[in-house]
């Protein structure tokens, strides 16, 4: 009976040492992502007008 309790305690102790939540290596910290805003806002309006003209042309003919 004492041997089985001793073996159980030793087994739990060994299982506890095998479980590792992390690694031994240093953590890797990545650089933050930088988002740049577009500087030109008029090109979008021109593109919409050009697409609208291209869509109207087949209807006119």
mmCIF file of the N, C-alpha and C atoms, coordinates in Angstrom:
data_MODEL
# 
_entry.id   MODEL 
# 
loop_
_atom_site.group_PDB 
_atom_site.id 
_atom_site.type_symbol 
_atom_site.label_atom_id 
_atom_site.label_alt_id 
_atom_site.label_comp_id 
_atom_site.label_asym_id 
_atom_site.label_entity_id 
_atom_site.label_seq_id 
_atom_site.pdbx_PDB_ins_code 
_atom_site.Cartn_x 
_atom_site.Cartn_y 
_atom_site.Cartn_z 
_atom_site.occupancy 
_atom_site.B_iso_or_equiv 
_atom_site.pdbx_formal_charge 
_atom_site.auth_seq_id 
_atom_site.auth_comp_id 
_atom_site.auth_asym_id 
_atom_site.auth_atom_id 
_atom_site.pdbx_PDB_model_num 
ATOM 1   N N  . UNK A 1 1  ? 0.823   -1.185 0.000   1.00 0.00 ? 1  UNK A N  1 
ATOM 2   C CA . UNK A 1 1  ? 0.000   0.000  0.000   1.00 0.00 ? 1  UNK A CA 1 
ATOM 3   C C  . UNK A 1 1  ? 0.872   1.256  0.000   1.00 0.00 ? 1  UNK A C  1 
ATOM 4   N N  . UNK A 1 2  ? 1.909   1.270  0.830   1.00 0.00 ? 2  UNK A N  1 
ATOM 5   C CA . UNK A 1 2  ? 2.792   2.427  0.888   1.00 0.00 ? 2  UNK A CA 1 
ATOM 6   C C  . UNK A 1 2  ? 3.548   2.597  -0.427  1.00 0.00 ? 2  UNK A C  1 
ATOM 7   N N  . UNK A 1 3  ? 3.879   1.459  -1.068  1.00 0.00 ? 3  UNK A N  1 
ATOM 8   C CA . UNK A 1 3  ? 4.609   1.553  -2.332  1.00 0.00 ? 3  UNK A CA 1 
ATOM 9   C C  . UNK A 1 3  ? 3.727   2.150  -3.429  1.00 0.00 ? 3  UNK A C  1 
ATOM 10  N N  . UNK A 1 4  ? 2.446   1.791  -3.446  1.00 0.00 ? 4  UNK A N  1 
ATOM 11  C CA . UNK A 1 4  ? 1.564   2.319  -4.490  1.00 0.00 ? 4  UNK A CA 1 
ATOM 12  C C  . UNK A 1 4  ? 1.332   3.821  -4.294  1.00 0.00 ? 4  UNK A C  1 
ATOM 13  N N  . UNK A 1 5  ? 1.215   4.261  -3.061  1.00 0.00 ? 5  UNK A N  1 
ATOM 14  C CA . UNK A 1 5  ? 1.060   5.698  -2.800  1.00 0.00 ? 5  UNK A CA 1 
ATOM 15  C C  . UNK A 1 5  ? 2.334   6.430  -3.194  1.00 0.00 ? 5  UNK A C  1 
ATOM 16  N N  . UNK A 1 6  ? 3.482   5.861  -2.846  1.00 0.00 ? 6  UNK A N  1 
ATOM 17  C CA . UNK A 1 6  ? 4.770   6.465  -3.191  1.00 0.00 ? 6  UNK A CA 1 
ATOM 18  C C  . UNK A 1 6  ? 4.915   6.553  -4.717  1.00 0.00 ? 6  UNK A C  1 
ATOM 19  N N  . UNK A 1 7  ? 4.569   5.485  -5.430  1.00 0.00 ? 7  UNK A N  1 
ATOM 20  C CA . UNK A 1 7  ? 4.678   5.488  -6.886  1.00 0.00 ? 7  UNK A CA 1 
ATOM 21  C C  . UNK A 1 7  ? 3.693   6.500  -7.503  1.00 0.00 ? 7  UNK A C  1 
ATOM 22  N N  . UNK A 1 8  ? 2.531   6.630  -6.899  1.00 0.00 ? 8  UNK A N  1 
ATOM 23  C CA . UNK A 1 8  ? 1.569   7.617  -7.392  1.00 0.00 ? 8  UNK A CA 1 
ATOM 24  C C  . UNK A 1 8  ? 2.083   9.034  -7.222  1.00 0.00 ? 8  UNK A C  1 
ATOM 25  N N  . UNK A 1 9  ? 2.663   9.321  -6.074  1.00 0.00 ? 9  UNK A N  1 
ATOM 26  C CA . UNK A 1 9  ? 3.209   10.656 -5.824  1.00 0.00 ? 9  UNK A CA 1 
ATOM 27  C C  . UNK A 1 9  ? 4.373   10.932 -6.769  1.00 0.00 ? 9  UNK A C  1 
ATOM 28  N N  . UNK A 1 10 ? 5.241   9.954  -6.961  1.00 0.00 ? 10 UNK A N  1 
ATOM 29  C CA . UNK A 1 10 ? 6.385   10.134 -7.871  1.00 0.00 ? 10 UNK A CA 1 
ATOM 30  C C  . UNK A 1 10 ? 5.883   10.320 -9.303  1.00 0.00 ? 10 UNK A C  1 
ATOM 31  N N  . UNK A 1 11 ? 4.855   9.560  -9.684  1.00 0.00 ? 11 UNK A N  1 
ATOM 32  C CA . UNK A 1 11 ? 4.292   9.696  -11.033 1.00 0.00 ? 11 UNK A CA 1 
ATOM 33  C C  . UNK A 1 11 ? 3.716   11.078 -11.271 1.00 0.00 ? 11 UNK A C  1 
ATOM 34  N N  . UNK A 1 12 ? 2.952   11.599 -10.311 1.00 0.00 ? 12 UNK A N  1 
ATOM 35  C CA . UNK A 1 12 ? 2.405   12.950 -10.447 1.00 0.00 ? 12 UNK A CA 1 
ATOM 36  C C  . UNK A 1 12 ? 3.504   14.005 -10.469 1.00 0.00 ? 12 UNK A C  1 
ATOM 37  N N  . UNK A 1 13 ? 4.562   13.791 -9.689  1.00 0.00 ? 13 UNK A N  1 
ATOM 38  C CA . UNK A 1 13 ? 5.672   14.743 -9.667  1.00 0.00 ? 13 UNK A CA 1 
ATOM 39  C C  . UNK A 1 13 ? 6.375   14.765 -11.021 1.00 0.00 ? 13 UNK A C  1 
ATOM 40  N N  . UNK A 1 14 ? 6.555   13.603 -11.629 1.00 0.00 ? 14 UNK A N  1 
ATOM 41  C CA . UNK A 1 14 ? 7.214   13.549 -12.935 1.00 0.00 ? 14 UNK A CA 1 
ATOM 42  C C  . UNK A 1 14 ? 6.325   14.148 -14.022 1.00 0.00 ? 14 UNK A C  1 
ATOM 43  N N  . UNK A 1 15 ? 5.033   13.918 -13.918 1.00 0.00 ? 15 UNK A N  1 
ATOM 44  C CA . UNK A 1 15 ? 4.125   14.499 -14.910 1.00 0.00 ? 15 UNK A CA 1 
ATOM 45  C C  . UNK A 1 15 ? 4.101   16.020 -14.803 1.00 0.00 ? 15 UNK A C  1 
ATOM 46  N N  . UNK A 1 16 ? 4.233   16.542 -13.620 1.00 0.00 ? 16 UNK A N  1 
ATOM 47  C CA . UNK A 1 16 ? 4.235   17.984 -13.426 1.00 0.00 ? 16 UNK A CA 1 
ATOM 48  C C  . UNK A 1 16 ? 5.472   18.646 -13.991 1.00 0.00 ? 16 UNK A C  1 
ATOM 49  N N  . UNK A 1 17 ? 6.597   17.960 -13.969 1.00 0.00 ? 17 UNK A N  1 
ATOM 50  C CA . UNK A 1 17 ? 7.818   18.551 -14.512 1.00 0.00 ? 17 UNK A CA 1 
ATOM 51  C C  . UNK A 1 17 ? 7.846   18.481 -16.030 1.00 0.00 ? 17 UNK A C  1 
ATOM 52  N N  . UNK A 1 18 ? 7.085   17.574 -16.624 1.00 0.00 ? 18 UNK A N  1 
ATOM 53  C CA . UNK A 1 18 ? 7.080   17.468 -18.085 1.00 0.00 ? 18 UNK A CA 1 
ATOM 54  C C  . UNK A 1 18 ? 6.184   18.529 -18.725 1.00 0.00 ? 18 UNK A C  1 
ATOM 55  N N  . UNK A 1 19 ? 5.205   19.017 -18.021 1.00 0.00 ? 19 UNK A N  1 
ATOM 56  C CA . UNK A 1 19 ? 4.290   19.998 -18.590 1.00 0.00 ? 19 UNK A CA 1 
ATOM 57  C C  . UNK A 1 19 ? 4.932   21.384 -18.533 1.00 0.00 ? 19 UNK A C  1 
ATOM 58  N N  . UNK A 1 20 ? 5.188   21.974 -19.697 1.00 0.00 ? 20 UNK A N  1 
ATOM 59  C CA . UNK A 1 20 ? 5.804   23.295 -19.783 1.00 0.00 ? 20 UNK A CA 1 
ATOM 60  C C  . UNK A 1 20 ? 4.847   24.197 -20.538 1.00 0.00 ? 20 UNK A C  1 
ATOM 61  N N  . UNK A 1 21 ? 4.510   25.335 -19.970 1.00 0.00 ? 21 UNK A N  1 
ATOM 62  C CA . UNK A 1 21 ? 3.547   26.240 -20.582 1.00 0.00 ? 21 UNK A CA 1 
ATOM 63  C C  . UNK A 1 21 ? 4.176   27.123 -21.643 1.00 0.00 ? 21 UNK A C  1 
ATOM 64  N N  . UNK A 1 22 ? 5.464   27.278 -21.651 1.00 0.00 ? 22 UNK A N  1 
ATOM 65  C CA . UNK A 1 22 ? 6.128   28.141 -22.621 1.00 0.00 ? 22 UNK A CA 1 
ATOM 66  C C  . UNK A 1 22 ? 7.415   27.516 -23.077 1.00 0.00 ? 22 UNK A C  1 
ATOM 67  N N  . UNK A 1 23 ? 8.310   28.334 -23.573 1.00 0.00 ? 23 UNK A N  1 
ATOM 68  C CA . UNK A 1 23 ? 9.608   27.818 -23.984 1.00 0.00 ? 23 UNK A CA 1 
ATOM 69  C C  . UNK A 1 23 ? 10.699  28.544 -23.216 1.00 0.00 ? 23 UNK A C  1 
ATOM 70  N N  . UNK A 1 24 ? 11.886  28.047 -23.347 1.00 0.00 ? 24 UNK A N  1 
ATOM 71  C CA . UNK A 1 24 ? 13.023  28.630 -22.637 1.00 0.00 ? 24 UNK A CA 1 
ATOM 72  C C  . UNK A 1 24 ? 13.584  29.813 -23.419 1.00 0.00 ? 24 UNK A C  1 
ATOM 73  N N  . UNK A 1 25 ? 13.244  29.899 -24.710 1.00 0.00 ? 25 UNK A N  1 
ATOM 74  C CA . UNK A 1 25 ? 13.767  30.968 -25.561 1.00 0.00 ? 25 UNK A CA 1 
ATOM 75  C C  . UNK A 1 25 ? 13.137  32.310 -25.191 1.00 0.00 ? 25 UNK A C  1 
ATOM 76  N N  . UNK A 1 26 ? 13.850  33.385 -25.518 1.00 0.00 ? 26 UNK A N  1 
ATOM 77  C CA . UNK A 1 26 ? 13.336  34.730 -25.276 1.00 0.00 ? 26 UNK A CA 1 
ATOM 78  C C  . UNK A 1 26 ? 12.148  35.003 -26.190 1.00 0.00 ? 26 UNK A C  1 
ATOM 79  N N  . UNK A 1 27 ? 11.174  35.771 -25.729 1.00 0.00 ? 27 UNK A N  1 
ATOM 80  C CA . UNK A 1 27 ? 10.026  36.077 -26.581 1.00 0.00 ? 27 UNK A CA 1 
ATOM 81  C C  . UNK A 1 27 ? 10.426  36.989 -27.738 1.00 0.00 ? 27 UNK A C  1 
ATOM 82  N N  . UNK A 1 28 ? 9.779   36.799 -28.878 1.00 0.00 ? 28 UNK A N  1 
ATOM 83  C CA . UNK A 1 28 ? 10.046  37.610 -30.064 1.00 0.00 ? 28 UNK A CA 1 
ATOM 84  C C  . UNK A 1 28 ? 8.982   38.696 -30.132 1.00 0.00 ? 28 UNK A C  1 
ATOM 85  N N  . UNK A 1 29 ? 9.428   39.944 -30.135 1.00 0.00 ? 29 UNK A N  1 
ATOM 86  C CA . UNK A 1 29 ? 8.513   41.078 -30.199 1.00 0.00 ? 29 UNK A CA 1 
ATOM 87  C C  . UNK A 1 29 ? 8.606   41.663 -31.605 1.00 0.00 ? 29 UNK A C  1 
ATOM 88  N N  . UNK A 1 30 ? 7.474   41.664 -32.319 1.00 0.00 ? 30 UNK A N  1 
ATOM 89  C CA . UNK A 1 30 ? 7.460   42.183 -33.681 1.00 0.00 ? 30 UNK A CA 1 
ATOM 90  C C  . UNK A 1 30 ? 7.235   43.689 -33.673 1.00 0.00 ? 30 UNK A C  1 
ATOM 91  N N  . UNK A 1 31 ? 7.727   44.328 -34.724 1.00 0.00 ? 31 UNK A N  1 
ATOM 92  C CA . UNK A 1 31 ? 7.571   45.779 -34.857 1.00 0.00 ? 31 UNK A CA 1 
ATOM 93  C C  . UNK A 1 31 ? 6.112   46.105 -35.154 1.00 0.00 ? 31 UNK A C  1 
ATOM 94  N N  . UNK A 1 32 ? 5.606   47.236 -34.659 1.00 0.00 ? 32 UNK A N  1 
ATOM 95  C CA . UNK A 1 32 ? 4.209   47.608 -34.943 1.00 0.00 ? 32 UNK A CA 1 
ATOM 96  C C  . UNK A 1 32 ? 4.015   47.930 -36.425 1.00 0.00 ? 32 UNK A C  1 
ATOM 97  N N  . UNK A 1 33 ? 2.823   47.679 -36.919 1.00 0.00 ? 33 UNK A N  1 
ATOM 98  C CA . UNK A 1 33 ? 2.491   47.944 -38.323 1.00 0.00 ? 33 UNK A CA 1 
ATOM 99  C C  . UNK A 1 33 ? 2.147   49.417 -38.483 1.00 0.00 ? 33 UNK A C  1 
ATOM 100 N N  . UNK A 1 34 ? 2.756   50.057 -39.481 1.00 0.00 ? 34 UNK A N  1 
ATOM 101 C CA . UNK A 1 34 ? 2.522   51.474 -39.740 1.00 0.00 ? 34 UNK A CA 1 
ATOM 102 C C  . UNK A 1 34 ? 1.659   51.590 -40.989 1.00 0.00 ? 34 UNK A C  1 
ATOM 103 N N  . UNK A 1 35 ? 0.528   52.277 -40.879 1.00 0.00 ? 35 UNK A N  1 
ATOM 104 C CA . UNK A 1 35 ? -0.377  52.464 -42.001 1.00 0.00 ? 35 UNK A CA 1 
ATOM 105 C C  . UNK A 1 35 ? -0.307  53.926 -42.434 1.00 0.00 ? 35 UNK A C  1 
ATOM 106 N N  . UNK A 1 36 ? 0.000   54.129 -43.709 1.00 0.00 ? 36 UNK A N  1 
ATOM 107 C CA . UNK A 1 36 ? 0.084   55.490 -44.221 1.00 0.00 ? 36 UNK A CA 1 
ATOM 108 C C  . UNK A 1 36 ? -1.185  55.820 -44.991 1.00 0.00 ? 36 UNK A C  1 
ATOM 109 N N  . UNK A 1 37 ? -1.677  57.018 -44.804 1.00 0.00 ? 37 UNK A N  1 
ATOM 110 C CA . UNK A 1 37 ? -2.876  57.460 -45.505 1.00 0.00 ? 37 UNK A CA 1 
ATOM 111 C C  . UNK A 1 37 ? -2.500  57.955 -46.898 1.00 0.00 ? 37 UNK A C  1 
ATOM 112 N N  . UNK A 1 38 ? -3.418  57.801 -47.835 1.00 0.00 ? 38 UNK A N  1 
ATOM 113 C CA . UNK A 1 38 ? -3.184  58.281 -49.197 1.00 0.00 ? 38 UNK A CA 1 
ATOM 114 C C  . UNK A 1 38 ? -3.207  59.812 -49.208 1.00 0.00 ? 38 UNK A C  1 
ATOM 115 N N  . UNK A 1 39 ? -2.378  60.413 -50.043 1.00 0.00 ? 39 UNK A N  1 
ATOM 116 C CA . UNK A 1 39 ? -2.290  61.868 -50.081 1.00 0.00 ? 39 UNK A CA 1 
ATOM 117 C C  . UNK A 1 39 ? -3.173  62.463 -51.170 1.00 0.00 ? 39 UNK A C  1 
ATOM 118 N N  . UNK A 1 40 ? -3.524  61.682 -52.182 1.00 0.00 ? 40 UNK A N  1 
ATOM 119 C CA . UNK A 1 40 ? -4.307  62.213 -53.294 1.00 0.00 ? 40 UNK A CA 1 
ATOM 120 C C  . UNK A 1 40 ? -5.753  61.752 -53.171 1.00 0.00 ? 40 UNK A C  1 
ATOM 121 N N  . UNK A 1 41 ? -6.695  62.699 -53.181 1.00 0.00 ? 41 UNK A N  1 
ATOM 122 C CA . UNK A 1 41 ? -8.103  62.346 -53.070 1.00 0.00 ? 41 UNK A CA 1 
ATOM 123 C C  . UNK A 1 41 ? -8.869  62.629 -54.358 1.00 0.00 ? 41 UNK A C  1 
ATOM 124 N N  . UNK A 1 42 ? -8.296  63.402 -55.285 1.00 0.00 ? 42 UNK A N  1 
ATOM 125 C CA . UNK A 1 42 ? -9.020  63.763 -56.500 1.00 0.00 ? 42 UNK A CA 1 
ATOM 126 C C  . UNK A 1 42 ? -8.995  62.635 -57.531 1.00 0.00 ? 42 UNK A C  1 
ATOM 127 N N  . UNK A 1 43 ? -8.077  61.711 -57.463 1.00 0.00 ? 43 UNK A N  1 
ATOM 128 C CA . UNK A 1 43 ? -7.990  60.645 -58.472 1.00 0.00 ? 43 UNK A CA 1 
ATOM 129 C C  . UNK A 1 43 ? -9.192  59.719 -58.401 1.00 0.00 ? 43 UNK A C  1 
ATOM 130 N N  . UNK A 1 44 ? -9.807  59.566 -57.251 1.00 0.00 ? 44 UNK A N  1 
ATOM 131 C CA . UNK A 1 44 ? -10.979 58.713 -57.112 1.00 0.00 ? 44 UNK A CA 1 
ATOM 132 C C  . UNK A 1 44 ? -12.176 59.278 -57.851 1.00 0.00 ? 44 UNK A C  1 
ATOM 133 N N  . UNK A 1 45 ? -12.351 60.585 -57.813 1.00 0.00 ? 45 UNK A N  1 
ATOM 134 C CA . UNK A 1 45 ? -13.477 61.227 -58.501 1.00 0.00 ? 45 UNK A CA 1 
ATOM 135 C C  . UNK A 1 45 ? -13.330 61.100 -60.007 1.00 0.00 ? 45 UNK A C  1 
ATOM 136 N N  . UNK A 1 46 ? -12.129 61.256 -60.493 1.00 0.00 ? 46 UNK A N  1 
ATOM 137 C CA . UNK A 1 46 ? -11.891 61.159 -61.932 1.00 0.00 ? 46 UNK A CA 1 
ATOM 138 C C  . UNK A 1 46 ? -12.148 59.733 -62.398 1.00 0.00 ? 46 UNK A C  1 
ATOM 139 N N  . UNK A 1 47 ? -11.745 58.762 -61.631 1.00 0.00 ? 47 UNK A N  1 
ATOM 140 C CA . UNK A 1 47 ? -11.950 57.363 -61.996 1.00 0.00 ? 47 UNK A CA 1 
ATOM 141 C C  . UNK A 1 47 ? -13.440 57.025 -62.054 1.00 0.00 ? 47 UNK A C  1 
ATOM 142 N N  . UNK A 1 48 ? -14.221 57.519 -61.129 1.00 0.00 ? 48 UNK A N  1 
ATOM 143 C CA . UNK A 1 48 ? -15.662 57.264 -61.123 1.00 0.00 ? 48 UNK A CA 1 
ATOM 144 C C  . UNK A 1 48 ? -16.317 57.903 -62.342 1.00 0.00 ? 48 UNK A C  1 
ATOM 145 N N  . UNK A 1 49 ? -15.924 59.127 -62.679 1.00 0.00 ? 49 UNK A N  1 
ATOM 146 C CA . UNK A 1 49 ? -16.487 59.788 -63.857 1.00 0.00 ? 49 UNK A CA 1 
ATOM 147 C C  . UNK A 1 49 ? -16.128 59.060 -65.146 1.00 0.00 ? 49 UNK A C  1 
ATOM 148 N N  . UNK A 1 50 ? -14.892 58.574 -65.255 1.00 0.00 ? 50 UNK A N  1 
ATOM 149 C CA . UNK A 1 50 ? -14.467 57.833 -66.457 1.00 0.00 ? 50 UNK A CA 1 
ATOM 150 C C  . UNK A 1 50 ? -15.257 56.538 -66.582 1.00 0.00 ? 50 UNK A C  1 
ATOM 151 N N  . UNK A 1 51 ? -15.462 55.833 -65.496 1.00 0.00 ? 51 UNK A N  1 
ATOM 152 C CA . UNK A 1 51 ? -16.236 54.593 -65.543 1.00 0.00 ? 51 UNK A CA 1 
ATOM 153 C C  . UNK A 1 51 ? -17.692 54.870 -65.901 1.00 0.00 ? 51 UNK A C  1 
ATOM 154 N N  . UNK A 1 52 ? -18.239 55.952 -65.404 1.00 0.00 ? 52 UNK A N  1 
ATOM 155 C CA . UNK A 1 52 ? -19.618 56.315 -65.722 1.00 0.00 ? 52 UNK A CA 1 
ATOM 156 C C  . UNK A 1 52 ? -19.741 56.611 -67.221 1.00 0.00 ? 52 UNK A C  1 
ATOM 157 N N  . UNK A 1 53 ? -18.772 57.318 -67.797 1.00 0.00 ? 53 UNK A N  1 
ATOM 158 C CA . UNK A 1 53 ? -18.794 57.595 -69.245 1.00 0.00 ? 53 UNK A CA 1 
ATOM 159 C C  . UNK A 1 53 ? -18.678 56.323 -70.055 1.00 0.00 ? 53 UNK A C  1 
ATOM 160 N N  . UNK A 1 54 ? -17.848 55.385 -69.627 1.00 0.00 ? 54 UNK A N  1 
ATOM 161 C CA . UNK A 1 54 ? -17.707 54.120 -70.342 1.00 0.00 ? 54 UNK A CA 1 
ATOM 162 C C  . UNK A 1 54 ? -18.988 53.298 -70.280 1.00 0.00 ? 54 UNK A C  1 
ATOM 163 N N  . UNK A 1 55 ? -19.743 53.416 -69.217 1.00 0.00 ? 55 UNK A N  1 
ATOM 164 C CA . UNK A 1 55 ? -20.987 52.674 -69.099 1.00 0.00 ? 55 UNK A CA 1 
ATOM 165 C C  . UNK A 1 55 ? -22.101 53.330 -69.912 1.00 0.00 ? 55 UNK A C  1 
ATOM 166 N N  . UNK A 1 56 ? -22.056 54.645 -70.097 1.00 0.00 ? 56 UNK A N  1 
ATOM 167 C CA . UNK A 1 56 ? -23.083 55.356 -70.857 1.00 0.00 ? 56 UNK A CA 1 
ATOM 168 C C  . UNK A 1 56 ? -22.873 55.182 -72.369 1.00 0.00 ? 56 UNK A C  1 
ATOM 169 N N  . UNK A 1 57 ? -21.641 55.061 -72.828 1.00 0.00 ? 57 UNK A N  1 
ATOM 170 C CA . UNK A 1 57 ? -21.350 54.979 -74.264 1.00 0.00 ? 57 UNK A CA 1 
ATOM 171 C C  . UNK A 1 57 ? -22.105 53.874 -74.986 1.00 0.00 ? 57 UNK A C  1 
ATOM 172 N N  . UNK A 1 58 ? -22.191 52.630 -74.502 1.00 0.00 ? 58 UNK A N  1 
ATOM 173 C CA . UNK A 1 58 ? -22.948 51.597 -75.215 1.00 0.00 ? 58 UNK A CA 1 
ATOM 174 C C  . UNK A 1 58 ? -24.447 51.905 -75.291 1.00 0.00 ? 58 UNK A C  1 
ATOM 175 N N  . UNK A 1 59 ? -24.978 52.605 -74.325 1.00 0.00 ? 59 UNK A N  1 
ATOM 176 C CA . UNK A 1 59 ? -26.407 52.934 -74.322 1.00 0.00 ? 59 UNK A CA 1 
ATOM 177 C C  . UNK A 1 59 ? -26.715 53.984 -75.378 1.00 0.00 ? 59 UNK A C  1 
ATOM 178 N N  . UNK A 1 60 ? -25.797 54.946 -75.603 1.00 0.00 ? 60 UNK A N  1 
ATOM 179 C CA . UNK A 1 60 ? -26.002 56.047 -76.535 1.00 0.00 ? 60 UNK A CA 1 
ATOM 180 C C  . UNK A 1 60 ? -25.996 55.540 -77.971 1.00 0.00 ? 60 UNK A C  1 
ATOM 181 N N  . UNK A 1 61 ? -25.160 54.579 -78.306 1.00 0.00 ? 61 UNK A N  1 
ATOM 182 C CA . UNK A 1 61 ? -25.050 54.117 -79.702 1.00 0.00 ? 61 UNK A CA 1 
ATOM 183 C C  . UNK A 1 61 ? -26.256 53.424 -80.153 1.00 0.00 ? 61 UNK A C  1 
# 
